[in-house]
Amino acid sequence: MSKFGDLINLKIPVLLDFYTEWNEQSTAMHAVLEDVAAAMGDKAKVIKIDVDKNQELAEALRIKGLPTLMIYKENEMVWRQSGEMDANSLISLLQDHSA
């Protein structure tokens, strides 16, 4: 879990996507997240976390629905939602937390 702390302790917003390869909604988000990462460049970081490979972390964060998206900034969760979202909405959220 100390690695997780390093991931979220950034001055830029970090978008986390908790997913599994067998969940259709999760895999549908991959292309959206690539668009978000490309649009935000170095103003935000996008990280995909496979729940099957990180069960301890998923349990600690009480991940129930997939995909679950979170935005952290400087070690603090500032936004969380389960379910699919479009790239523009995610970009707007990240820009809101960039300031």
Summary of the structure (lengths in Angstrom):
residues: 99
radius of gyration: 12.5
end to end distance: 27.5
largest distance: 35.9
contacts: 280
relative contact order: 0.25
helix: 43%
strand: 25%
